[in-house]
Amino acid sequence: MTPEEEAEYRKLQKSRNKVLGLVLMFFVLLFYAITIVRMGD
């Protein structure tokens, strides 16, 4: 793998990790919100 290909691969990997992190954070916040709503009843 050439250095250019490796840099492109790392760039894609980094962006994929950011998206995955955002999705994970969304689910954490969703479960937190559901828990708060259910405790309020």
N, C-alpha and C positions, 0 to 999 in steps of 0.2 A: 504494500500500500504506500503510495507516494505521500509526502507531507501535506500536499494540498487535499488529497482525499481524506486523510486522517483529520485534518482541520475541519473539513465539511462534515465528517461523521460526528465529531465532537460537538459541533454547532447544532446538528440535528438532535443529538442525544440531550444536550442542555435544554433545548426548547421543549422536547418531549417530557423531560423531568419537571419543567416549570408547569406544563399543562397538567401533568399527573398530580403535582402538589396542589394546584388550584382545585382540582376535582376532589381530592382528599379533604381539603379545607372546607369545601362546600358541604360535603357529607357530614363532617364534624359539626358544622354550624346548624345543619338541618336537624340532626339528632338532638343537639342542644336545645333548639327551638321547640321541637316536639316534646321534649322532656319538661320544659318550662310550662308549656301550654297544658300538658296533662296534669302537672302538679297543681295548677291553678284551679282545676275543676273541683 
